[in-house]
Amino acid sequence: MAATLTWKLLFDRDSGAVNGVTAIFGADAVSWMSGNTVFVVLLVVMLWGIGAGVLINLAALQDVPAELHEAARLDGANAFTAFWHVTLPSISPVILFQVITTTIGVLQTFVPAILLSPANGPAAITAVPEANRVFMVDVYAQYFAYSKYGYASAMLWLFFLVILVVTILTFKIGGRTVFYAVDPSKEGKEG
């Protein structure tokens, strides 16, 4: 939330640093918080939050056994082949986790879209620019601004089903390419 408000200040038309930097190069001030340009600000805010995912991927990369890379080099693999056949399969469970959690997080975007509206307080929900009117903003508006409680609840149930289907499809499609060091179907069986 604080990051969103910081970016809102940076992209302010009159006193924002982004317009200050572009003015150095002779560009006119852009009204970032109106029209379709507000979606650009929303994308910047969303990209700002990828740091946690980068740390998780870094931890996965550090967990790849060095012996596998050494064996690949001894077998004559170049850097790309070693990455494709050793590193990528080793981190594939983490990649699947990242794809699923990031997809769900992006679909649930709400707070940045609300905070980037030009109005503040309760009026902010109806003043969200059309470019930032994501699904969760519409649900919130239906519930709190228009008092359509049943409709908003139905929208959320439908949204739950969409997320469930997307997650299942991701597991089905991505699960075939994920390498597990221990076969999950044989784990725990003696034999």
NUFI-775752 format. One record per residue: residue number from 1; residue in one letter; x, y, z of N, C-alpha, C in turn. Coordinates in nm, 2 decimals. Last residue first. Layout:
+-----+------+--------+--------+--------+--------+--------+--------+--------+--------+--------+
: pos : code :    nc1 :    nc2 :    nc3 :   cac1 :   cac2 :   cac3 :    cc1 :    cc2 :    cc3 :
+-----+------+--------+--------+--------+--------+--------+--------+--------+--------+--------+
: NUM :    A :      X :      Y :      Z :      X :      Y :      Z :      X :      Y :      Z :
...
+-----+------+--------+--------+--------+--------+--------+--------+--------+--------+--------+
END
This chain:
+-----+------+--------+--------+--------+--------+--------+--------+--------+--------+--------+
: pos : code :    nc1 :    nc2 :    nc3 :   cac1 :   cac2 :   cac3 :    cc1 :    cc2 :    cc3 :
+-----+------+--------+--------+--------+--------+--------+--------+--------+--------+--------+
: 191 :    G :   0.93 :  -5.10 :  -0.09 :   0.92 :  -5.20 :  -0.20 :   1.02 :  -5.24 :  -0.28 :
: 190 :    E :   0.69 :  -4.89 :   0.05 :   0.80 :  -4.98 :   0.07 :   0.81 :  -5.07 :  -0.05 :
: 189 :    K :   0.59 :  -4.56 :  -0.01 :   0.57 :  -4.70 :  -0.04 :   0.70 :  -4.78 :  -0.02 :
: 188 :    G :   0.67 :  -4.30 :   0.02 :   0.60 :  -4.36 :   0.13 :   0.57 :  -4.51 :   0.11 :
: 187 :    E :   0.63 :  -4.22 :  -0.32 :   0.68 :  -4.18 :  -0.19 :   0.60 :  -4.24 :  -0.08 :
: 186 :    K :   0.53 :  -4.26 :  -0.57 :   0.59 :  -4.38 :  -0.50 :   0.64 :  -4.34 :  -0.36 :
: 185 :    S :   0.43 :  -4.02 :  -0.66 :   0.34 :  -4.14 :  -0.66 :   0.40 :  -4.26 :  -0.59 :
: 184 :    P :   0.65 :  -3.85 :  -0.65 :   0.54 :  -3.83 :  -0.55 :   0.45 :  -3.95 :  -0.55 :
: 183 :    D :   0.98 :  -3.94 :  -0.67 :   0.85 :  -3.96 :  -0.74 :   0.74 :  -3.95 :  -0.64 :
: 182 :    V :   1.21 :  -3.70 :  -0.59 :   1.15 :  -3.82 :  -0.55 :   1.01 :  -3.82 :  -0.62 :
: 181 :    A :   1.27 :  -3.48 :  -0.75 :   1.38 :  -3.57 :  -0.71 :   1.33 :  -3.70 :  -0.66 :
: 180 :    Y :   1.07 :  -3.39 :  -1.02 :   1.07 :  -3.42 :  -0.88 :   1.19 :  -3.51 :  -0.85 :
: 179 :    F :   1.01 :  -3.16 :  -1.27 :   1.10 :  -3.27 :  -1.22 :   1.10 :  -3.28 :  -1.07 :
: 178 :    V :   0.74 :  -3.08 :  -1.47 :   0.81 :  -3.06 :  -1.34 :   0.89 :  -3.18 :  -1.30 :
: 177 :    T :   0.58 :  -3.12 :  -1.68 :   0.72 :  -3.08 :  -1.71 :   0.80 :  -3.06 :  -1.58 :
: 176 :    R :   0.33 :  -3.19 :  -1.59 :   0.40 :  -3.28 :  -1.67 :   0.55 :  -3.25 :  -1.70 :
: 175 :    G :   0.25 :  -2.96 :  -1.46 :   0.29 :  -3.07 :  -1.38 :   0.36 :  -3.18 :  -1.46 :
: 174 :    G :   0.15 :  -2.78 :  -1.65 :   0.29 :  -2.76 :  -1.60 :   0.34 :  -2.88 :  -1.52 :
: 173 :    I :  -0.10 :  -2.89 :  -1.70 :  -0.01 :  -2.86 :  -1.81 :   0.13 :  -2.85 :  -1.76 :
: 172 :    K :  -0.21 :  -2.93 :  -1.44 :  -0.21 :  -3.04 :  -1.54 :  -0.11 :  -3.01 :  -1.65 :
: 171 :    F :  -0.16 :  -2.68 :  -1.31 :  -0.10 :  -2.81 :  -1.25 :  -0.10 :  -2.92 :  -1.36 :
: 170 :    T :  -0.31 :  -2.52 :  -1.48 :  -0.17 :  -2.50 :  -1.46 :  -0.10 :  -2.62 :  -1.41 :
: 169 :    L :  -0.57 :  -2.63 :  -1.43 :  -0.51 :  -2.64 :  -1.57 :  -0.36 :  -2.61 :  -1.56 :
: 168 :    I :  -0.59 :  -2.56 :  -1.16 :  -0.60 :  -2.70 :  -1.20 :  -0.53 :  -2.71 :  -1.34 :
: 167 :    T :  -0.59 :  -2.27 :  -1.18 :  -0.49 :  -2.35 :  -1.10 :  -0.48 :  -2.49 :  -1.14 :
: 166 :    V :  -0.81 :  -2.23 :  -1.34 :  -0.68 :  -2.18 :  -1.39 :  -0.57 :  -2.26 :  -1.31 :
: 165 :    V :  -1.01 :  -2.33 :  -1.17 :  -0.99 :  -2.39 :  -1.30 :  -0.85 :  -2.35 :  -1.36 :
: 164 :    L :  -0.98 :  -2.15 :  -0.95 :  -0.97 :  -2.29 :  -0.93 :  -0.94 :  -2.36 :  -1.06 :
: 163 :    I :  -1.04 :  -1.90 :  -1.07 :  -0.91 :  -1.92 :  -1.02 :  -0.88 :  -2.07 :  -1.00 :
: 162 :    V :  -1.31 :  -1.96 :  -1.14 :  -1.21 :  -1.92 :  -1.24 :  -1.07 :  -1.95 :  -1.19 :
: 161 :    L :  -1.42 :  -1.99 :  -0.88 :  -1.42 :  -2.10 :  -0.98 :  -1.32 :  -2.08 :  -1.09 :
: 160 :    F :  -1.38 :  -1.73 :  -0.78 :  -1.32 :  -1.85 :  -0.71 :  -1.31 :  -1.97 :  -0.81 :
: 159 :    F :  -1.55 :  -1.59 :  -0.95 :  -1.41 :  -1.57 :  -0.95 :  -1.33 :  -1.68 :  -0.89 :
: 158 :    L :  -1.80 :  -1.69 :  -0.87 :  -1.75 :  -1.72 :  -1.00 :  -1.60 :  -1.70 :  -1.02 :
: 157 :    W :  -1.79 :  -1.59 :  -0.61 :  -1.80 :  -1.73 :  -0.63 :  -1.75 :  -1.77 :  -0.77 :
: 156 :    L :  -1.79 :  -1.31 :  -0.67 :  -1.68 :  -1.37 :  -0.60 :  -1.68 :  -1.52 :  -0.61 :
: 155 :    M :  -2.04 :  -1.28 :  -0.80 :  -1.92 :  -1.25 :  -0.87 :  -1.80 :  -1.32 :  -0.81 :
: 154 :    A :  -2.20 :  -1.34 :  -0.58 :  -2.20 :  -1.43 :  -0.70 :  -2.08 :  -1.41 :  -0.78 :
: 153 :    S :  -2.15 :  -1.12 :  -0.42 :  -2.11 :  -1.25 :  -0.37 :  -2.11 :  -1.35 :  -0.49 :
: 152 :    A :  -2.25 :  -0.92 :  -0.59 :  -2.11 :  -0.92 :  -0.56 :  -2.07 :  -1.05 :  -0.50 :
: 151 :    Y :  -2.52 :  -1.00 :  -0.58 :  -2.45 :  -0.99 :  -0.71 :  -2.30 :  -1.00 :  -0.68 :
: 150 :    G :  -2.58 :  -0.96 :  -0.31 :  -2.59 :  -1.09 :  -0.37 :  -2.52 :  -1.10 :  -0.50 :
: 149 :    Y :  -2.54 :  -0.68 :  -0.27 :  -2.46 :  -0.78 :  -0.20 :  -2.47 :  -0.92 :  -0.26 :
: 148 :    K :  -2.53 :  -0.40 :  -0.39 :  -2.57 :  -0.53 :  -0.45 :  -2.50 :  -0.64 :  -0.39 :
: 147 :    S :  -2.45 :  -0.14 :  -0.31 :  -2.53 :  -0.23 :  -0.22 :  -2.59 :  -0.35 :  -0.29 :
: 146 :    Y :  -2.29 :   0.02 :  -0.45 :  -2.42 :   0.00 :  -0.51 :  -2.51 :  -0.09 :  -0.42 :
: 145 :    A :  -2.05 :   0.03 :  -0.29 :  -2.11 :   0.16 :  -0.35 :  -2.25 :   0.14 :  -0.40 :
: 144 :    F :  -2.01 :  -0.23 :  -0.20 :  -2.01 :  -0.12 :  -0.11 :  -2.07 :   0.01 :  -0.17 :
: 143 :    Y :  -2.06 :  -0.42 :  -0.41 :  -2.09 :  -0.45 :  -0.27 :  -2.11 :  -0.32 :  -0.19 :
: 142 :    Q :  -1.97 :  -0.30 :  -0.65 :  -2.10 :  -0.36 :  -0.64 :  -2.15 :  -0.38 :  -0.50 :
: 141 :    A :  -1.71 :  -0.23 :  -0.58 :  -1.81 :  -0.13 :  -0.61 :  -1.95 :  -0.18 :  -0.60 :
: 140 :    Y :  -1.59 :  -0.49 :  -0.55 :  -1.60 :  -0.39 :  -0.43 :  -1.70 :  -0.28 :  -0.45 :
: 139 :    V :  -1.62 :  -0.58 :  -0.81 :  -1.68 :  -0.65 :  -0.70 :  -1.70 :  -0.56 :  -0.58 :
: 138 :    D :  -1.45 :  -0.39 :  -0.94 :  -1.59 :  -0.39 :  -0.97 :  -1.67 :  -0.47 :  -0.86 :
: 137 :    V :  -1.21 :  -0.46 :  -0.82 :  -1.26 :  -0.32 :  -0.80 :  -1.41 :  -0.32 :  -0.83 :
: 136 :    M :  -1.17 :  -0.71 :  -0.93 :  -1.20 :  -0.70 :  -0.78 :  -1.25 :  -0.56 :  -0.75 :
: 135 :    F :  -1.13 :  -0.66 :  -1.21 :  -1.25 :  -0.74 :  -1.16 :  -1.28 :  -0.71 :  -1.01 :
: 134 :    V :  -1.03 :  -0.32 :  -1.27 :  -1.01 :  -0.46 :  -1.27 :  -1.13 :  -0.53 :  -1.20 :
: 133 :    R :  -1.01 :  -0.04 :  -1.39 :  -1.13 :  -0.11 :  -1.34 :  -1.11 :  -0.26 :  -1.35 :
: 132 :    N :  -0.81 :   0.11 :  -1.50 :  -0.78 :   0.04 :  -1.38 :  -0.90 :  -0.03 :  -1.32 :
: 131 :    A :  -0.94 :   0.24 :  -1.71 :  -0.83 :   0.15 :  -1.74 :  -0.79 :   0.07 :  -1.62 :
: 130 :    E :  -1.13 :   0.40 :  -1.59 :  -1.17 :   0.28 :  -1.66 :  -1.06 :   0.18 :  -1.69 :
: 129 :    P :  -1.04 :   0.51 :  -1.26 :  -1.03 :   0.52 :  -1.40 :  -1.07 :   0.39 :  -1.47 :
: 128 :    V :  -1.26 :   0.53 :  -0.99 :  -1.15 :   0.45 :  -1.04 :  -1.15 :   0.47 :  -1.20 :
: 127 :    A :  -1.46 :   0.64 :  -0.86 :  -1.38 :   0.73 :  -0.94 :  -1.26 :   0.66 :  -1.00 :
: 126 :    T :  -1.59 :   0.48 :  -0.69 :  -1.66 :   0.51 :  -0.81 :  -1.58 :   0.60 :  -0.90 :
: 125 :    I :  -1.39 :   0.46 :  -0.49 :  -1.44 :   0.34 :  -0.56 :  -1.51 :   0.37 :  -0.68 :
: 124 :    A :  -1.36 :   0.72 :  -0.39 :  -1.25 :   0.66 :  -0.47 :  -1.30 :   0.54 :  -0.55 :
: 123 :    A :  -1.54 :   0.80 :  -0.21 :  -1.57 :   0.83 :  -0.35 :  -1.47 :   0.77 :  -0.44 :
: 122 :    P :  -1.43 :   0.73 :   0.04 :  -1.53 :   0.65 :  -0.01 :  -1.56 :   0.68 :  -0.16 :
: 121 :    G :  -1.09 :   0.85 :  -0.02 :  -1.20 :   0.82 :   0.07 :  -1.31 :   0.73 :  -0.01 :
: 120 :    N :  -1.02 :   1.04 :  -0.32 :  -0.98 :   0.98 :  -0.20 :  -1.11 :   0.94 :  -0.12 :
: 119 :    A :  -0.96 :   1.03 :  -0.68 :  -1.04 :   1.07 :  -0.56 :  -0.98 :   0.99 :  -0.44 :
: 118 :    P :  -0.81 :   0.91 :  -0.88 :  -0.78 :   1.05 :  -0.84 :  -0.86 :   1.10 :  -0.72 :
: 117 :    S :  -0.67 :   0.59 :  -0.79 :  -0.78 :   0.67 :  -0.84 :  -0.75 :   0.81 :  -0.80 :
: 116 :    L :  -0.48 :   0.43 :  -0.68 :  -0.43 :   0.51 :  -0.80 :  -0.55 :   0.59 :  -0.86 :
: 115 :    L :  -0.61 :   0.28 :  -0.50 :  -0.52 :   0.39 :  -0.45 :  -0.48 :   0.48 :  -0.56 :
: 114 :    I :  -0.73 :   0.08 :  -0.66 :  -0.81 :   0.18 :  -0.58 :  -0.73 :   0.30 :  -0.54 :
: 113 :    A :  -0.51 :  -0.06 :  -0.76 :  -0.61 :   0.01 :  -0.85 :  -0.70 :   0.11 :  -0.78 :
: 112 :    P :  -0.39 :  -0.15 :  -0.53 :  -0.32 :  -0.05 :  -0.61 :  -0.42 :   0.02 :  -0.71 :
: 111 :    V :  -0.60 :  -0.33 :  -0.43 :  -0.55 :  -0.21 :  -0.35 :  -0.48 :  -0.11 :  -0.44 :
: 110 :    F :  -0.63 :  -0.54 :  -0.63 :  -0.73 :  -0.45 :  -0.59 :  -0.68 :  -0.32 :  -0.53 :
: 109 :    T :  -0.57 :  -0.84 :  -0.79 :  -0.53 :  -0.70 :  -0.78 :  -0.65 :  -0.61 :  -0.74 :
: 108 :    Q :  -0.62 :  -1.11 :  -0.84 :  -0.68 :  -1.05 :  -0.72 :  -0.63 :  -0.90 :  -0.70 :
: 107 :    L :  -0.46 :  -1.18 :  -1.05 :  -0.61 :  -1.18 :  -1.07 :  -0.68 :  -1.11 :  -0.95 :
: 106 :    V :  -0.21 :  -1.17 :  -0.93 :  -0.25 :  -1.07 :  -1.04 :  -0.40 :  -1.06 :  -1.06 :
: 105 :    G :  -0.23 :  -1.39 :  -0.76 :  -0.21 :  -1.25 :  -0.71 :  -0.24 :  -1.15 :  -0.81 :
: 104 :    I :  -0.26 :  -1.60 :  -0.94 :  -0.36 :  -1.57 :  -0.84 :  -0.35 :  -1.43 :  -0.79 :
: 103 :    T :  -0.01 :  -1.58 :  -1.07 :  -0.14 :  -1.57 :  -1.15 :  -0.25 :  -1.53 :  -1.05 :
: 102 :    T :   0.17 :  -1.62 :  -0.86 :   0.17 :  -1.49 :  -0.93 :   0.04 :  -1.47 :  -1.01 :
: 101 :    T :   0.11 :  -1.89 :  -0.79 :   0.09 :  -1.78 :  -0.69 :   0.08 :  -1.64 :  -0.76 :
: 100 :    I :   0.17 :  -2.02 :  -1.04 :   0.04 :  -2.03 :  -0.98 :   0.02 :  -1.92 :  -0.88 :
:  99 :    V :   0.44 :  -1.95 :  -1.08 :   0.34 :  -1.93 :  -1.19 :   0.20 :  -1.92 :  -1.12 :
:  98 :    Q :   0.57 :  -2.05 :  -0.85 :   0.57 :  -1.90 :  -0.88 :   0.46 :  -1.87 :  -0.98 :
:  97 :    F :   0.53 :  -2.33 :  -0.88 :   0.48 :  -2.25 :  -0.76 :   0.46 :  -2.10 :  -0.79 :
:  96 :    L :   0.68 :  -2.37 :  -1.11 :   0.54 :  -2.40 :  -1.11 :   0.47 :  -2.32 :  -0.99 :
:  95 :    I :   0.93 :  -2.29 :  -1.01 :   0.87 :  -2.22 :  -1.12 :   0.72 :  -2.24 :  -1.13 :
:  94 :    V :   0.97 :  -2.49 :  -0.83 :   0.96 :  -2.36 :  -0.78 :   0.90 :  -2.27 :  -0.89 :
:  93 :    P :   0.99 :  -2.72 :  -0.99 :   0.88 :  -2.71 :  -0.89 :   0.86 :  -2.57 :  -0.84 :
:  92 :    S :   1.22 :  -2.65 :  -1.16 :   1.09 :  -2.65 :  -1.21 :   0.98 :  -2.65 :  -1.11 :
:  91 :    I :   1.49 :  -2.65 :  -1.09 :   1.41 :  -2.55 :  -1.03 :   1.26 :  -2.55 :  -1.08 :
:  90 :    S :   1.58 :  -2.87 :  -1.23 :   1.60 :  -2.87 :  -1.09 :   1.51 :  -2.76 :  -1.02 :
:  89 :    P :   1.53 :  -2.81 :  -1.50 :   1.45 :  -2.92 :  -1.44 :   1.46 :  -2.92 :  -1.28 :
:  88 :    L :   1.72 :  -2.59 :  -1.52 :   1.57 :  -2.57 :  -1.54 :   1.49 :  -2.69 :  -1.48 :
:  87 :    T :   1.97 :  -2.71 :  -1.48 :   1.92 :  -2.61 :  -1.39 :   1.77 :  -2.60 :  -1.40 :
:  86 :    V :   1.99 :  -2.93 :  -1.68 :   2.02 :  -2.95 :  -1.54 :   1.95 :  -2.84 :  -1.45 :
:  85 :    H :   1.91 :  -2.86 :  -1.94 :   1.89 :  -3.00 :  -1.89 :   1.92 :  -3.02 :  -1.75 :
:  84 :    W :   1.95 :  -2.58 :  -1.97 :   1.83 :  -2.64 :  -2.01 :   1.80 :  -2.78 :  -1.95 :
:  83 :    F :   2.21 :  -2.54 :  -1.86 :   2.09 :  -2.47 :  -1.80 :   1.96 :  -2.54 :  -1.84 :
:  82 :    A :   2.36 :  -2.71 :  -2.03 :   2.36 :  -2.73 :  -1.88 :   2.24 :  -2.66 :  -1.82 :
:  81 :    T :   2.31 :  -2.58 :  -2.27 :   2.27 :  -2.71 :  -2.25 :   2.26 :  -2.75 :  -2.10 :
:  80 :    F :   2.44 :  -2.33 :  -2.22 :   2.29 :  -2.33 :  -2.25 :   2.24 :  -2.47 :  -2.22 :
:  79 :    A :   2.71 :  -2.41 :  -2.17 :   2.63 :  -2.34 :  -2.07 :   2.48 :  -2.35 :  -2.09 :
:  78 :    N :   2.75 :  -2.75 :  -2.30 :   2.79 :  -2.60 :  -2.29 :   2.69 :  -2.54 :  -2.19 :
:  77 :    A :   2.86 :  -3.07 :  -2.21 :   2.75 :  -2.98 :  -2.22 :   2.80 :  -2.83 :  -2.21 :
:  76 :    G :   3.04 :  -3.28 :  -2.17 :   3.05 :  -3.20 :  -2.29 :   2.94 :  -3.10 :  -2.31 :
:  75 :    D :   3.04 :  -3.42 :  -1.94 :   2.98 :  -3.49 :  -2.05 :   2.98 :  -3.40 :  -2.18 :
:  74 :    L :   3.15 :  -3.24 :  -1.77 :   3.23 :  -3.35 :  -1.81 :   3.18 :  -3.43 :  -1.93 :
:  73 :    R :   2.92 :  -3.07 :  -1.75 :   3.04 :  -3.02 :  -1.81 :   3.14 :  -3.13 :  -1.86 :
:  72 :    A :   2.76 :  -3.25 :  -1.60 :   2.72 :  -3.20 :  -1.74 :   2.84 :  -3.15 :  -1.81 :
:  71 :    A :   2.90 :  -3.27 :  -1.37 :   2.88 :  -3.39 :  -1.45 :   2.84 :  -3.35 :  -1.59 :
:  70 :    E :   2.88 :  -3.01 :  -1.28 :   3.01 :  -3.06 :  -1.30 :   3.00 :  -3.18 :  -1.39 :
:  69 :    H :   2.60 :  -2.99 :  -1.24 :   2.66 :  -2.90 :  -1.34 :   2.80 :  -2.96 :  -1.37 :
:  68 :    L :   2.58 :  -3.18 :  -1.03 :   2.51 :  -3.20 :  -1.16 :   2.57 :  -3.11 :  -1.27 :
:  67 :    E :   2.73 :  -3.07 :  -0.83 :   2.77 :  -3.20 :  -0.89 :   2.70 :  -3.22 :  -1.02 :
:  66 :    A :   2.58 :  -2.86 :  -0.73 :   2.70 :  -2.83 :  -0.82 :   2.75 :  -2.95 :  -0.89 :
:  65 :    P :   2.23 :  -2.87 :  -0.72 :   2.36 :  -2.93 :  -0.68 :   2.47 :  -2.90 :  -0.78 :
:  64 :    V :   2.05 :  -2.58 :  -0.66 :   2.08 :  -2.68 :  -0.76 :   2.22 :  -2.74 :  -0.73 :
:  63 :    D :   2.00 :  -2.38 :  -0.48 :   1.98 :  -2.52 :  -0.43 :   2.02 :  -2.62 :  -0.53 :
:  62 :    Q :   2.02 :  -2.15 :  -0.61 :   2.13 :  -2.18 :  -0.52 :   2.12 :  -2.32 :  -0.47 :
:  61 :    L :   1.78 :  -2.15 :  -0.74 :   1.90 :  -2.16 :  -0.82 :   2.02 :  -2.20 :  -0.73 :
:  60 :    A :   1.61 :  -2.11 :  -0.52 :   1.60 :  -2.23 :  -0.59 :   1.73 :  -2.25 :  -0.68 :
:  59 :    A :   1.69 :  -1.85 :  -0.44 :   1.71 :  -1.96 :  -0.35 :   1.70 :  -2.09 :  -0.42 :
:  58 :    L :   1.60 :  -1.71 :  -0.67 :   1.74 :  -1.71 :  -0.63 :   1.77 :  -1.83 :  -0.54 :
:  57 :    N :   1.32 :  -1.75 :  -0.64 :   1.39 :  -1.81 :  -0.76 :   1.54 :  -1.81 :  -0.73 :
:  56 :    I :   1.28 :  -1.60 :  -0.41 :   1.25 :  -1.74 :  -0.41 :   1.32 :  -1.81 :  -0.53 :
:  55 :    L :   1.36 :  -1.34 :  -0.50 :   1.43 :  -1.41 :  -0.39 :   1.40 :  -1.56 :  -0.39 :
:  54 :    V :   1.17 :  -1.30 :  -0.70 :   1.31 :  -1.30 :  -0.74 :   1.39 :  -1.37 :  -0.63 :
:  53 :    G :   0.94 :  -1.28 :  -0.54 :   0.95 :  -1.39 :  -0.63 :   1.10 :  -1.41 :  -0.68 :
:  52 :    A :   1.00 :  -1.04 :  -0.41 :   0.98 :  -1.17 :  -0.33 :   1.00 :  -1.29 :  -0.42 :
:  51 :    G :   0.99 :  -0.85 :  -0.62 :   1.11 :  -0.88 :  -0.54 :   1.11 :  -1.01 :  -0.47 :
:  50 :    I :   0.77 :  -0.76 :  -0.75 :   0.83 :  -0.89 :  -0.79 :   0.95 :  -0.93 :  -0.71 :
:  49 :    G :   0.65 :  -0.51 :  -0.71 :   0.63 :  -0.62 :  -0.61 :   0.69 :  -0.75 :  -0.65 :
:  48 :    W :   0.68 :  -0.36 :  -0.93 :   0.76 :  -0.32 :  -0.82 :   0.76 :  -0.44 :  -0.71 :
:  47 :    L :   0.48 :  -0.44 :  -1.10 :   0.62 :  -0.49 :  -1.13 :   0.71 :  -0.46 :  -1.01 :
:  46 :    M :   0.27 :  -0.29 :  -0.99 :   0.27 :  -0.44 :  -0.99 :   0.41 :  -0.50 :  -1.01 :
:  45 :    V :   0.35 :  -0.03 :  -1.06 :   0.33 :  -0.07 :  -0.92 :   0.33 :  -0.22 :  -0.90 :
:  44 :    V :   0.35 :  -0.05 :  -1.33 :   0.48 :  -0.02 :  -1.26 :   0.47 :  -0.06 :  -1.12 :
:  43 :    L :   0.08 :  -0.10 :  -1.38 :   0.18 :  -0.20 :  -1.42 :   0.31 :  -0.18 :  -1.35 :
:  42 :    L :  -0.02 :   0.15 :  -1.29 :  -0.06 :   0.03 :  -1.22 :   0.04 :  -0.09 :  -1.25 :
:  41 :    V :   0.09 :   0.32 :  -1.48 :   0.13 :   0.33 :  -1.34 :   0.09 :   0.21 :  -1.26 :
:  40 :    V :  -0.06 :   0.23 :  -1.70 :   0.09 :   0.22 :  -1.70 :   0.14 :   0.23 :  -1.56 :
:  39 :    F :  -0.31 :   0.31 :  -1.63 :  -0.28 :   0.16 :  -1.63 :  -0.13 :   0.14 :  -1.64 :
:  38 :    V :  -0.30 :   0.57 :  -1.66 :  -0.30 :   0.53 :  -1.53 :  -0.28 :   0.38 :  -1.52 :
:  37 :    T :  -0.33 :   0.62 :  -1.93 :  -0.19 :   0.62 :  -1.88 :  -0.19 :   0.57 :  -1.73 :
:  36 :    N :  -0.59 :   0.63 :  -2.01 :  -0.53 :   0.50 :  -2.02 :  -0.39 :   0.50 :  -1.96 :
:  35 :    G :  -0.71 :   0.88 :  -1.78 :  -0.71 :   0.81 :  -1.91 :  -0.65 :   0.67 :  -1.90 :
:  34 :    S :  -0.48 :   0.99 :  -1.52 :  -0.61 :   0.99 :  -1.59 :  -0.60 :   0.92 :  -1.72 :
:  33 :    M :  -0.24 :   1.01 :  -1.40 :  -0.35 :   0.95 :  -1.32 :  -0.48 :   0.96 :  -1.39 :
:  32 :    W :  -0.05 :   1.14 :  -1.56 :  -0.04 :   1.00 :  -1.55 :  -0.17 :   0.93 :  -1.48 :
:  31 :    S :  -0.03 :   1.38 :  -1.77 :  -0.13 :   1.35 :  -1.66 :  -0.14 :   1.20 :  -1.65 :
:  30 :    V :   0.29 :   1.49 :  -1.84 :   0.19 :   1.40 :  -1.87 :   0.10 :   1.38 :  -1.75 :
:  29 :    A :   0.45 :   1.78 :  -1.96 :   0.41 :   1.70 :  -1.85 :   0.29 :   1.61 :  -1.89 :
:  28 :    D :   0.66 :   1.74 :  -2.25 :   0.56 :   1.81 :  -2.18 :   0.51 :   1.72 :  -2.06 :
:  27 :    A :   1.02 :   1.71 :  -2.27 :   0.89 :   1.66 :  -2.29 :   0.79 :   1.74 :  -2.21 :
:  26 :    G :   1.28 :   1.79 :  -2.24 :   1.20 :   1.87 :  -2.32 :   1.06 :   1.82 :  -2.34 :
:  25 :    F :   1.44 :   1.65 :  -2.06 :   1.46 :   1.62 :  -2.20 :   1.36 :   1.69 :  -2.29 :
:  24 :    I :   1.34 :   1.75 :  -1.83 :   1.48 :   1.78 :  -1.86 :   1.50 :   1.75 :  -2.00 :
:  23 :    A :   1.08 :   1.64 :  -1.82 :   1.10 :   1.78 :  -1.85 :   1.24 :   1.82 :  -1.89 :
:  22 :    T :   1.13 :   1.38 :  -1.72 :   1.10 :   1.40 :  -1.87 :   1.11 :   1.54 :  -1.91 :
:  21 :    V :   1.18 :   1.45 :  -1.45 :   1.28 :   1.39 :  -1.53 :   1.26 :   1.41 :  -1.68 :
:  20 :    G :   0.92 :   1.55 :  -1.38 :   1.04 :   1.63 :  -1.37 :   1.16 :   1.58 :  -1.45 :
:  19 :    N :   0.76 :   1.33 :  -1.42 :   0.75 :   1.45 :  -1.51 :   0.86 :   1.54 :  -1.50 :
:  18 :    V :   0.87 :   1.19 :  -1.21 :   0.87 :   1.13 :  -1.34 :   0.86 :   1.24 :  -1.44 :
:  17 :    A :   0.82 :   1.33 :  -0.97 :   0.96 :   1.32 :  -1.02 :   0.96 :   1.27 :  -1.16 :
:  16 :    G :   0.54 :   1.56 :  -0.96 :   0.60 :   1.42 :  -0.96 :   0.74 :   1.42 :  -1.02 :
:  15 :    S :   0.38 :   1.78 :  -0.95 :   0.50 :   1.78 :  -0.87 :   0.57 :   1.64 :  -0.87 :
:  14 :    D :   0.18 :   1.75 :  -1.15 :   0.24 :   1.88 :  -1.13 :   0.37 :   1.87 :  -1.05 :
:  13 :    R :   0.11 :   1.48 :  -1.18 :   0.13 :   1.56 :  -1.30 :   0.21 :   1.69 :  -1.27 :
:  12 :    D :   0.28 :   1.21 :  -1.01 :   0.19 :   1.32 :  -1.00 :   0.22 :   1.42 :  -1.12 :
:  11 :    F :   0.44 :   0.99 :  -0.99 :   0.37 :   1.01 :  -1.12 :   0.27 :   1.13 :  -1.12 :
:  10 :    L :   0.51 :   0.99 :  -0.72 :   0.62 :   1.01 :  -0.83 :   0.56 :   1.04 :  -0.96 :
:   9 :    L :   0.27 :   0.95 :  -0.59 :   0.34 :   1.08 :  -0.58 :   0.44 :   1.10 :  -0.69 :
:   8 :    K :   0.23 :   0.69 :  -0.67 :   0.13 :   0.79 :  -0.71 :   0.19 :   0.93 :  -0.70 :
:   7 :    W :   0.44 :   0.56 :  -0.55 :   0.44 :   0.57 :  -0.70 :   0.34 :   0.67 :  -0.75 :
:   6 :    T :   0.35 :   0.59 :  -0.29 :   0.48 :   0.65 :  -0.33 :   0.48 :   0.67 :  -0.48 :
:   5 :    L :   0.12 :   0.44 :  -0.29 :   0.11 :   0.58 :  -0.27 :   0.24 :   0.65 :  -0.31 :
:   4 :    T :   0.24 :   0.18 :  -0.34 :   0.14 :   0.24 :  -0.43 :   0.13 :   0.39 :  -0.42 :
:   3 :    A :   0.39 :   0.15 :  -0.11 :   0.46 :   0.16 :  -0.24 :   0.37 :   0.22 :  -0.34 :
:   2 :    A :   0.19 :   0.13 :   0.08 :   0.28 :   0.24 :   0.09 :   0.35 :   0.26 :  -0.04 :
:   1 :    M :   0.08 :  -0.12 :   0.00 :   0.00 :   0.00 :   0.00 :   0.09 :   0.13 :   0.00 :
+-----+------+--------+--------+--------+--------+--------+--------+--------+--------+--------+
END
